Amino acid sequence: MKKLMSIIVSMLFALSLSGLAFAQAAPAAKPAAEPAKAEEKAPAKEKKAKKAPKAKKAKKAEEKKAEEKK
């Protein structure tokens, strides 16, 4: 049984080495078609940044102060 297993293992080893040799000898595969560039894709909708409520309140307070000064 040990002899049979050693023969099988040695055959697998020989096949793997020959497969590696053929793989290295083969010309390099051509790269796939270029992926679509970001410019060619439909533009994504831009999200507008929401202003903080505190900024609005502060702006209103400044406008009230400016009106009071007049």
N, CA, C and O atoms as a GROMACS GRO file, in nm:
protein
  280
    1MET      N    1   0.083  -0.120   0.000
    1MET     CA    2   0.000   0.000   0.000
    1MET      C    3   0.087   0.126   0.000
    1MET      O    4   0.055   0.225  -0.065
    2LYS      N    5   0.198   0.119   0.075
    2LYS     CA    6   0.288   0.235   0.081
    2LYS      C    7   0.349   0.262  -0.056
    2LYS      O    8   0.366   0.378  -0.096
    3LYS      N    9   0.381   0.154  -0.130
    3LYS     CA   10   0.440   0.172  -0.262
    3LYS      C   11   0.340   0.238  -0.356
    3LYS      O   12   0.376   0.324  -0.436
    4LEU      N   13   0.214   0.197  -0.346
    4LEU     CA   14   0.110   0.254  -0.432
    4LEU      C   15   0.092   0.404  -0.403
    4LEU      O   16   0.081   0.484  -0.495
    5MET      N   17   0.088   0.439  -0.277
    5MET     CA   18   0.072   0.580  -0.239
    5MET      C   19   0.193   0.661  -0.283
    5MET      O   20   0.178   0.775  -0.328
    6SER      N   21   0.312   0.606  -0.272
    6SER     CA   22   0.432   0.679  -0.314
    6SER      C   23   0.432   0.700  -0.466
    6SER      O   24   0.475   0.805  -0.514
    7ILE      N   25   0.384   0.600  -0.541
    7ILE     CA   26   0.376   0.613  -0.687
    7ILE      C   27   0.276   0.722  -0.723
    7ILE      O   28   0.304   0.805  -0.810
    8ILE      N   29   0.162   0.723  -0.660
    8ILE     CA   30   0.058   0.824  -0.689
    8ILE      C   31   0.109   0.964  -0.656
    8ILE      O   32   0.091   1.057  -0.734
    9VAL      N   33   0.173   0.978  -0.541
    9VAL     CA   34   0.225   1.108  -0.500
    9VAL      C   35   0.334   1.155  -0.597
    9VAL      O   36   0.338   1.272  -0.633
   10SER      N   37   0.422   1.066  -0.638
   10SER     CA   38   0.529   1.104  -0.730
   10SER      C   39   0.472   1.142  -0.867
   10SER      O   40   0.524   1.233  -0.932
   11MET      N   41   0.367   1.074  -0.912
   11MET     CA   42   0.305   1.109  -1.039
   11MET      C   43   0.239   1.248  -1.030
   11MET      O   44   0.252   1.328  -1.123
   12LEU      N   45   0.171   1.275  -0.921
   12LEU     CA   46   0.110   1.407  -0.904
   12LEU      C   47   0.217   1.516  -0.901
   12LEU      O   48   0.198   1.625  -0.956
   13PHE      N   49   0.328   1.487  -0.836
   13PHE     CA   50   0.437   1.584  -0.830
   13PHE      C   51   0.492   1.611  -0.971
   13PHE      O   52   0.515   1.726  -1.008
   14ALA      N   53   0.513   1.504  -1.047
   14ALA     CA   54   0.567   1.520  -1.183
   14ALA      C   55   0.468   1.597  -1.271
   14ALA      O   56   0.509   1.684  -1.349
   15LEU      N   57   0.341   1.567  -1.260
   15LEU     CA   58   0.241   1.638  -1.339
   15LEU      C   59   0.234   1.786  -1.300
   15LEU      O   60   0.217   1.872  -1.387
   16SER      N   61   0.246   1.815  -1.173
   16SER     CA   62   0.240   1.955  -1.131
   16SER      C   63   0.361   2.033  -1.182
   16SER      O   64   0.348   2.148  -1.222
   17LEU      N   65   0.479   1.970  -1.181
   17LEU     CA   66   0.599   2.037  -1.233
   17LEU      C   67   0.588   2.060  -1.383
   17LEU      O   68   0.625   2.167  -1.433
   18SER      N   69   0.538   1.960  -1.456
   18SER     CA   70   0.525   1.978  -1.601
   18SER      C   71   0.419   2.084  -1.632
   18SER      O   72   0.433   2.160  -1.727
   19GLY      N   73   0.313   2.089  -1.553
   19GLY     CA   74   0.211   2.192  -1.573
   19GLY      C   75   0.267   2.330  -1.549
   19GLY      O   76   0.234   2.423  -1.623
   20LEU      N   77   0.350   2.345  -1.448
   20LEU     CA   78   0.413   2.475  -1.422
   20LEU      C   79   0.507   2.514  -1.536
   20LEU      O   80   0.513   2.630  -1.575
   21ALA      N   81   0.578   2.416  -1.590
   21ALA     CA   82   0.671   2.445  -1.699
   21ALA      C   83   0.595   2.492  -1.823
   21ALA      O   84   0.637   2.588  -1.888
   22PHE      N   85   0.484   2.427  -1.854
   22PHE     CA   86   0.404   2.470  -1.970
   22PHE      C   87   0.338   2.605  -1.946
   22PHE      O   88   0.324   2.685  -2.038
   23ALA      N   89   0.299   2.630  -1.825
   23ALA     CA   90   0.234   2.758  -1.793
   23ALA      C   91   0.333   2.873  -1.808
   23ALA      O   92   0.295   2.981  -1.853
   24GLN      N   93   0.457   2.850  -1.772
   24GLN     CA   94   0.557   2.956  -1.783
   24GLN      C   95   0.599   2.976  -1.928
   24GLN      O   96   0.637   3.087  -1.966
   25ALA      N   97   0.595   2.872  -2.008
   25ALA     CA   98   0.638   2.881  -2.146
   25ALA      C   99   0.532   2.947  -2.235
   25ALA      O  100   0.565   2.998  -2.342
   26ALA      N  101   0.407   2.945  -2.193
   26ALA     CA  102   0.299   3.001  -2.274
   26ALA      C  103   0.310   3.153  -2.277
   26ALA      O  104   0.351   3.214  -2.178
   27PRO      N  105   0.274   3.214  -2.390
   27PRO     CA  106   0.278   3.361  -2.395
   27PRO      C  107   0.176   3.421  -2.298
   27PRO      O  108   0.074   3.360  -2.266
   28ALA      N  109   0.207   3.540  -2.254
   28ALA     CA  110   0.120   3.604  -2.157
   28ALA      C  111  -0.015   3.634  -2.220
   28ALA      O  112  -0.023   3.673  -2.337
   29ALA      N  113  -0.118   3.615  -2.144
   29ALA     CA  114  -0.252   3.642  -2.194
   29ALA      C  115  -0.273   3.792  -2.209
   29ALA      O  116  -0.220   3.870  -2.130
   30LYS      N  117  -0.349   3.831  -2.309
   30LYS     CA  118  -0.376   3.972  -2.329
   30LYS      C  119  -0.472   4.020  -2.221
   30LYS      O  120  -0.563   3.947  -2.182
   31PRO      N  121  -0.453   4.141  -2.173
   31PRO     CA  122  -0.544   4.190  -2.070
   31PRO      C  123  -0.684   4.209  -2.127
   31PRO      O  124  -0.701   4.231  -2.247
   32ALA      N  125  -0.781   4.201  -2.043
   32ALA     CA  126  -0.920   4.218  -2.086
   32ALA      C  127  -0.940   4.361  -2.136
   32ALA      O  128  -0.856   4.448  -2.114
   33ALA      N  129  -1.050   4.383  -2.201
   33ALA     CA  130  -1.081   4.516  -2.252
   33ALA      C  131  -1.078   4.615  -2.137
   33ALA      O  132  -1.113   4.583  -2.023
   34GLU      N  133  -1.035   4.736  -2.168
   34GLU     CA  134  -1.022   4.837  -2.062
   34GLU      C  135  -1.157   4.864  -1.998
   34GLU      O  136  -1.257   4.876  -2.068
   35PRO      N  137  -1.160   4.872  -1.866
   35PRO     CA  138  -1.286   4.902  -1.801
   35PRO      C  139  -1.331   5.044  -1.835
   35PRO      O  140  -1.249   5.130  -1.866
   36ALA      N  141  -1.460   5.067  -1.829
   36ALA     CA  142  -1.514   5.199  -1.863
   36ALA      C  143  -1.458   5.302  -1.768
   36ALA      O  144  -1.451   5.281  -1.646
   37LYS      N  145  -1.417   5.414  -1.825
   37LYS     CA  146  -1.361   5.520  -1.742
   37LYS      C  147  -1.473   5.592  -1.670
   37LYS      O  148  -1.588   5.589  -1.712
   38ALA      N  149  -1.439   5.657  -1.562
   38ALA     CA  150  -1.538   5.728  -1.482
   38ALA      C  151  -1.601   5.841  -1.562
   38ALA      O  152  -1.717   5.875  -1.540
   39GLU      N  153  -1.526   5.899  -1.655
   39GLU     CA  154  -1.578   6.010  -1.734
   39GLU      C  155  -1.687   5.963  -1.830
   39GLU      O  156  -1.779   6.039  -1.862
   40GLU      N  157  -1.677   5.840  -1.876
   40GLU     CA  158  -1.773   5.790  -1.972
   40GLU      C  159  -1.904   5.749  -1.907
   40GLU      O  160  -2.008   5.745  -1.973
   41LYS      N  161  -1.900   5.720  -1.778
   41LYS     CA  162  -2.021   5.680  -1.708
   41LYS      C  163  -2.110   5.802  -1.686
   41LYS      O  164  -2.065   5.916  -1.692
   42ALA      N  165  -2.236   5.775  -1.662
   42ALA     CA  166  -2.328   5.884  -1.633
   42ALA      C  167  -2.285   5.952  -1.503
   42ALA      O  168  -2.253   5.885  -1.406
   43PRO      N  169  -2.285   6.083  -1.502
   43PRO     CA  170  -2.242   6.152  -1.380
   43PRO      C  171  -2.337   6.127  -1.264
   43PRO      O  172  -2.459   6.126  -1.281
   44ALA      N  173  -2.279   6.105  -1.150
   44ALA     CA  174  -2.360   6.082  -1.030
   44ALA      C  175  -2.415   6.214  -0.980
   44ALA      O  176  -2.351   6.319  -0.993
   45LYS      N  177  -2.533   6.208  -0.922
   45LYS     CA  178  -2.592   6.330  -0.868
   45LYS      C  179  -2.512   6.374  -0.746
   45LYS      O  180  -2.479   6.294  -0.658
   46GLU      N  181  -2.483   6.502  -0.742
   46GLU     CA  182  -2.407   6.554  -0.629
   46GLU      C  183  -2.502   6.592  -0.517
   46GLU      O  184  -2.604   6.657  -0.539
   47LYS      N  185  -2.466   6.550  -0.399
   47LYS     CA  186  -2.548   6.582  -0.284
   47LYS      C  187  -2.506   6.719  -0.230
   47LYS      O  188  -2.387   6.746  -0.213
   48LYS      N  189  -2.604   6.801  -0.205
   48LYS     CA  190  -2.573   6.932  -0.149
   48LYS      C  191  -2.557   6.918   0.002
   48LYS      O  192  -2.635   6.849   0.069
   49ALA      N  193  -2.457   6.984   0.053
   49ALA     CA  194  -2.434   6.978   0.196
   49ALA      C  195  -2.539   7.062   0.267
   49ALA      O  196  -2.566   7.175   0.228
   50LYS      N  197  -2.596   7.004   0.370
   50LYS     CA  198  -2.697   7.078   0.446
   50LYS      C  199  -2.626   7.167   0.547
   50LYS      O  200  -2.529   7.126   0.611
   51LYS      N  201  -2.676   7.287   0.560
   51LYS     CA  202  -2.618   7.377   0.658
   51LYS      C  203  -2.670   7.340   0.795
   51LYS      O  204  -2.784   7.294   0.811
   52ALA      N  205  -2.587   7.360   0.891
   52ALA     CA  206  -2.625   7.328   1.028
   52ALA      C  207  -2.731   7.427   1.074
   52ALA      O  208  -2.723   7.545   1.040
   53PRO      N  209  -2.829   7.383   1.152
   53PRO     CA  210  -2.932   7.475   1.200
   53PRO      C  211  -2.874   7.588   1.285
   53PRO      O  212  -2.927   7.699   1.287
   54LYS      N  213  -2.766   7.561   1.354
   54LYS     CA  214  -2.704   7.664   1.437
   54LYS      C  215  -2.653   7.778   1.351
   54LYS      O  216  -2.660   7.895   1.391
   55ALA      N  217  -2.602   7.746   1.233
   55ALA     CA  218  -2.549   7.849   1.145
   55ALA      C  219  -2.663   7.940   1.098
   55ALA      O  220  -2.644   8.062   1.088
   56LYS      N  221  -2.780   7.883   1.070
   56LYS     CA  222  -2.894   7.963   1.028
   56LYS      C  223  -2.939   8.055   1.141
   56LYS      O  224  -2.968   8.173   1.120
   57LYS      N  225  -2.944   7.999   1.262
   57LYS     CA  226  -2.987   8.079   1.377
   57LYS      C  227  -2.888   8.192   1.403
   57LYS      O  228  -2.928   8.305   1.433
   58ALA      N  229  -2.761   8.162   1.391
   58ALA     CA  230  -2.659   8.264   1.415
   58ALA      C  231  -2.668   8.373   1.308
   58ALA      O  232  -2.651   8.492   1.338
   59LYS      N  233  -2.695   8.334   1.186
   59LYS     CA  234  -2.706   8.431   1.076
   59LYS      C  235  -2.826   8.521   1.097
   59LYS      O  236  -2.818   8.642   1.074
   60LYS      N  237  -2.938   8.462   1.141
   60LYS     CA  238  -3.058   8.542   1.168
   60LYS      C  239  -3.034   8.638   1.282
   60LYS      O  240  -3.079   8.753   1.279
   61ALA      N  241  -2.961   8.592   1.385
   61ALA     CA  242  -2.932   8.678   1.500
   61ALA      C  243  -2.845   8.795   1.457
   61ALA      O  244  -2.865   8.907   1.504
   62GLU      N  245  -2.749   8.771   1.369
   62GLU     CA  246  -2.663   8.879   1.320
   62GLU      C  247  -2.744   8.979   1.238
   62GLU      O  248  -2.721   9.100   1.247
   63GLU      N  249  -2.838   8.929   1.157
   63GLU     CA  250  -2.920   9.019   1.078
   63GLU      C  251  -3.008   9.106   1.168
   63GLU      O  252  -3.028   9.224   1.140
   64LYS      N  253  -3.061   9.049   1.274
   64LYS     CA  254  -3.143   9.126   1.368
   64LYS      C  255  -3.060   9.234   1.435
   64LYS      O  256  -3.105   9.347   1.451
   65LYS      N  257  -2.937   9.198   1.473
   65LYS     CA  258  -2.849   9.298   1.537
   65LYS      C  259  -2.817   9.411   1.439
   65LYS      O  260  -2.812   9.528   1.477
   66ALA      N  261  -2.796   9.374   1.312
   66ALA     CA  262  -2.764   9.475   1.210
   66ALA      C  263  -2.885   9.567   1.188
   66ALA      O  264  -2.868   9.687   1.168
   67GLU      N  265  -3.006   9.511   1.191
   67GLU     CA  266  -3.125   9.593   1.174
   67GLU      C  267  -3.147   9.685   1.293
   67GLU      O  268  -3.192   9.799   1.277
   68GLU      N  269  -3.116   9.636   1.412
   68GLU     CA  270  -3.134   9.718   1.532
   68GLU      C  271  -3.038   9.836   1.535
   68GLU      O  272  -3.071   9.943   1.585
   69LYS      N  273  -2.920   9.815   1.481
   69LYS     CA  274  -2.819   9.920   1.478
   69LYS      C  275  -2.860  10.032   1.382
   69LYS      O  276  -2.821  10.147   1.402
   70LYS      N  277  -2.937  10.001   1.282
   70LYS     CA  278  -2.979  10.101   1.182
   70LYS      C  279  -3.080  10.186   1.242
   70LYS      O  280  -3.130  10.278   1.177
   0.00000   0.00000   0.00000
